Amino acid sequence: MRRSLLVSNFDPLRPRQRGSRVAAGGNRGRKGNGGRGAGNAGAARPGVGYTAGLQERAAHAQEETMEFRLPPETEAWRQELRAFLKAELPPEFEGDDDFFDNEEQIAFAREFTKKLGARRWFAPAWPEKYGGMGKTAIEQFILNEELAYHRAPSGGRLFTIGITGPTMLVHGTEEQKARYLPKMASGEEWYCQGFSEPGSGSDLASMQTRAVRDGDEYVINGQKIWTSNGHVADRMLLLARTDPDQPKHKGISAFIVDMKSPGITVQGIDNIAYRHDFNQVFFEDVRVPARDLLGGENNGWYVATTTLDFERSNIAAISGARRTVHDLIRWAKERHPGGRPWDKPEVRLKLADLAIKAEVGRLVAFRTAWLQAKGEVPNYEASIGKVWMAMLGIEVANAGVNLLGPYGALQPGSKWAQLRGRVLTSYLLSVSGPIGGGTSEIQKNIIAQRGLGLPRG
Ligand SMILES: Cc1cc2nc3c(=O)[nH]c(=O)nc-3n(C[C@H](O)[C@H](O)[C@H](O)COP(=O)(O)OP(=O)(O)OC[C@H]3O[C@@H](n4cnc5c(N)ncnc54)[C@H](O)[C@@H]3O)c2cc1C
């Protein structure tokens, strides 16, 4: 049987056995234990080799901070992915910021996504018959982590593979799965999420977009807003009201909608960093075949909650923030016109603080992936991760801009910008972290009620 995650017998007081100079002889010949570890009879006592062991460990700290060991085949998968990314991304590739407001960027993202799809690497955890490889959720997690860490173009991965696909696996008919999942997995079709409306965000169930049955079709009228990737997506996972007489959570249905359908108008909205990522989408008598109803009529709320649980368990944001922390650490080790950052105590303390928080975030995300690997749908656990990554995104960006000093406020493109101005962009975008995918207040409500068992407020 395949093991999804192997957690070693980690003991922070125990010297490393593998590759550790302590174990290799730093304490050879010593007897007993004269240090604070009295009572830990037989344990090696830290000596000269102990420092060397720590240095060795610190050298690998950015890749391996704790002795969580993945099975060898999963580690091999990670190495295979890294080799692929090295070969397929241009040298010095620093990411496209995941915005799709430039034709060249879109073309590159499409090509890259199809290359992943051709290897069945876009959705490796899906069953083979739908274009996956039958890998574990942990292996999918490793893929998502590596792609985000290396800032590979996402190609709408979150909305396609992270949200719509898994939701369809839970709620779709066999016919829907066979028709749509393989094209998602091959990277051919990208999805967007049509949930929010001008008057319905946190209170999603108050949505007003209507779907009225007409023979073998539904006719959709209404408006969605903040639709990320709406201008590049091939299809939308849409929520619409099918029965206005039912209580608000009960009269909603979910649909798969072709974005080229007559009657759909997409209008871009520039975000805080002046980039085109989200949109308004208008529906005027848009006809959707009844076979594209997902999860049955008036069952849309169940579909929506499944979707949101998947959305909130996304590792990519943690991985992106963790990469920025590592970039800042590298930056601090170099000399700069303003001096030597590593000399300043406040720089050292801040970087240590961020590194701790980034690793905590990664472990929280691992827990969510582990639940998925057991076949469970993470709920309040995903909310914990979402709150943490939003907070981390803000802290990292804030600290980054401050650490870089005046250079931190320079736009990407400026020849004096440090780290390609990426930290400033993250700083602007971090504002939306606690909003998109459900606000941090809503996540905390979920944690209080479903995680802590507090009565509904
Ligand atoms: C970058 C980004 C991308 C997005 N992409 C998409 C997308 O692709 N598809 C999509 O459908 N939507 C998308 N959204 C929209 C997002 O889901 C909503 O913005 C979010 O759910 C909040 O809704 P709202 O903006 O209407 O705020 P409101 O719901 O009006 O909330 C306003 C404030 O009130 C607080 N509040 C509301 N209700 C409660 C409560 N019960 N308890 C405590 N506090 C409360 C909120 O926390 C918030 O601080 C995106 C948003 C962002 C920022």
The ligand as a Tripos MOL2 file, in Angstrom:
@<TRIPOS>MOLECULE
LIG
   53    58     1     0     0
SMALL
NO_CHARGES

@<TRIPOS>ATOM
      1 C1         -8.2100   39.1140   -5.5320 C.3       1 LIG1
      2 C2         -9.6340   38.6620   -5.4860 C.ar      1 LIG1
      3 C3        -10.0490   37.6850   -6.3600 C.ar      1 LIG1
      4 C4        -11.3840   37.2620   -6.3430 C.ar      1 LIG1
      5 N1        -11.7660   36.3210   -7.2540 N.ar      1 LIG1
      6 C5        -13.0600   35.9200   -7.2720 C.ar      1 LIG1
      7 C6        -13.5050   34.9800   -8.2490 C.ar      1 LIG1
      8 O1        -12.7230   34.5070   -9.0860 O.2       1 LIG1
      9 N2        -14.7920   34.6240   -8.2500 N.ar      1 LIG1
     10 C7        -15.6800   35.1090   -7.3450 C.ar      1 LIG1
     11 O2        -16.8300   34.7060   -7.3770 O.2       1 LIG1
     12 N3        -15.3070   36.0350   -6.4090 N.ar      1 LIG1
     13 C8        -14.0200   36.4470   -6.3600 C.ar      1 LIG1
     14 N4        -13.6130   37.3800   -5.4340 N.ar      1 LIG1
     15 C9        -14.6140   37.9770   -4.5380 C.3       1 LIG1
     16 C10       -14.5130   37.5150   -3.0990 C.3       1 LIG1
     17 O3        -14.9510   36.1950   -2.9650 O.3       1 LIG1
     18 C11       -15.3370   38.4810   -2.2390 C.3       1 LIG1
     19 O4        -14.7210   39.7540   -2.3370 O.3       1 LIG1
     20 C12       -15.3920   38.0570   -0.7950 C.3       1 LIG1
     21 O5        -16.1660   36.8950   -0.6450 O.3       1 LIG1
     22 C13       -15.9600   39.1690    0.1150 C.3       1 LIG1
     23 O6        -17.1550   39.6690   -0.3650 O.3       1 LIG1
     24 P1        -17.4000   41.2440   -0.5270 P.3       1 LIG1
     25 O7        -16.2370   41.7850   -1.2640 O.co2     1 LIG1
     26 O8        -18.7410   41.4170   -1.1060 O.co2     1 LIG1
     27 O9        -17.3210   41.8330    0.9410 O.3       1 LIG1
     28 P2        -18.5020   41.8400    2.0190 P.3       1 LIG1
     29 O10       -19.1080   40.5050    2.0960 O.co2     1 LIG1
     30 O11       -19.3890   42.9820    1.7310 O.co2     1 LIG1
     31 O12       -17.7040   42.1000    3.3590 O.3       1 LIG1
     32 C14       -17.2970   43.4070    3.7960 C.3       1 LIG1
     33 C15       -16.6690   43.2830    5.1780 C.3       1 LIG1
     34 O13       -17.6260   42.7910    6.1360 O.3       1 LIG1
     35 C16       -17.1390   41.6410    6.7830 C.3       1 LIG1
     36 N5        -18.2170   40.6790    7.0460 N.ar      1 LIG1
     37 C17       -19.2220   40.3390    6.1870 C.ar      1 LIG1
     38 N6        -20.0140   39.4140    6.7470 N.ar      1 LIG1
     39 C18       -19.5100   39.1410    7.9770 C.ar      1 LIG1
     40 C19       -19.8710   38.2390    9.0370 C.ar      1 LIG1
     41 N7        -20.9250   37.4300    8.9350 N.pl3     1 LIG1
     42 N8        -19.0910   38.2020   10.1460 N.ar      1 LIG1
     43 C20       -18.0130   39.0150   10.2640 C.ar      1 LIG1
     44 N9        -17.6320   39.8950    9.2850 N.ar      1 LIG1
     45 C21       -18.3500   39.9440    8.1600 C.ar      1 LIG1
     46 C22       -16.1530   41.0370    5.8000 C.3       1 LIG1
     47 O14       -15.2090   40.2050    6.4620 O.3       1 LIG1
     48 C23       -15.5040   42.2710    5.1930 C.3       1 LIG1
     49 O15       -14.4940   42.7620    6.0340 O.3       1 LIG1
     50 C24       -12.3110   37.8180   -5.4260 C.ar      1 LIG1
     51 C25       -11.8690   38.8090   -4.5340 C.ar      1 LIG1
     52 C26       -10.5590   39.2350   -4.5660 C.ar      1 LIG1
     53 C27       -10.1200   40.2990   -3.6060 C.3       1 LIG1
@<TRIPOS>BOND
     1     1     2 1
     2     2     3 ar
     3     2    52 ar
     4     3     4 ar
     5     4     5 ar
     6     4    50 ar
     7     5     6 ar
     8     6     7 ar
     9     6    13 1
    10     7     8 2
    11     7     9 ar
    12     9    10 ar
    13    10    11 2
    14    10    12 ar
    15    12    13 ar
    16    13    14 ar
    17    14    15 1
    18    14    50 ar
    19    15    16 1
    20    16    17 1
    21    16    18 1
    22    18    19 1
    23    18    20 1
    24    20    21 1
    25    20    22 1
    26    22    23 1
    27    23    24 1
    28    24    25 2
    29    24    26 1
    30    24    27 1
    31    27    28 1
    32    28    29 2
    33    28    30 1
    34    28    31 1
    35    31    32 1
    36    32    33 1
    37    33    34 1
    38    33    48 1
    39    34    35 1
    40    35    36 1
    41    35    46 1
    42    36    37 ar
    43    36    45 ar
    44    37    38 ar
    45    38    39 ar
    46    39    40 ar
    47    39    45 ar
    48    40    41 1
    49    40    42 ar
    50    42    43 ar
    51    43    44 ar
    52    44    45 ar
    53    46    47 1
    54    46    48 1
    55    48    49 1
    56    50    51 ar
    57    51    52 ar
    58    52    53 1
@<TRIPOS>SUBSTRUCTURE
     1 LIG1         1 GROUP 0 **** ****
